């Protein structure tokens, strides 16, 4: 899960022009300055990176870094 968090934080940091170390699991996308379109784009980029597909209904529920990491880790681990 640590690798998933690192990838999520690096991708968001690059998109927002901040340091990955400024991103915590507890942050919401909104707190990081991501609007709904940004969030969908980030999740799409993460799906591509990890080679997984998060169901659309689940994507709509992801609002925090923790939720994104949990969803991705579950899919990457085949659960």
N, C-alpha and C positions, 0 to 999 in steps of 0.2 A: 504494500500500500504506500510505502514511503516513495517508491519510484513514481507511482501515479501522482502523488501530491507534488513531487518535484516537477514533473512534466506539466501539470496543471498550472502551477505557480509560474513556471518559466514562460509558458504560452501567454498567460494573462499579463505578466509583467512586460513582455515584448509588445503586446497590443496597447497597453496603457502607458508605456514609457516609465515604468517604475522598476525598482529592484525586486527580484523574487523573494528576498528576505522580508519585504514589507507585507507579504501575503501570509495570512494565517488561516488554518482550517475553519475558524469561527467566522471569518469574513463572509458577508453576503456579496453577491455580484454587484448589487447596488452600492454598497459601501466602497467598492473598488472603482466605481464610476462606470460600470457596465450597464447600458440600458438593455431592454429586452432583445433588440436586434443583435447587439454585441454578444449577449449571452448565448443566443442560438448559434451565432457564428463560431464562438469559442467551443461550444459543445460539438459542433460539426467538425471542427479542426481536431478536437480530441478523439472523436470517433475514428477519423481518418488515421490519426497517428497510431492508435491502438488496434485498428482493424476490427472494431466492434460497431454495433448499431444499438443505440439506446432507443427504446420504443418512444414514439412521439408523446404519448400521455405522460411518460416518466420525465421526458425532457422538460415539459411544461411545469413540472413540480420542483425542478432543481433550482434552488435560489441561493445556495451557499456553496462554498468551496468544499465543505465536508460532504454535502449531498452529491456533488459532482464526483468527488474521489470515491465515495462509497459505490455509486452506480458503476463507474468505470472499473473499479477493482473487482466487483462482483462479476461483471461480464468478462473481463480479462481472465479471471480464474475459472470461467466456465460454469458459473452458478446461476 
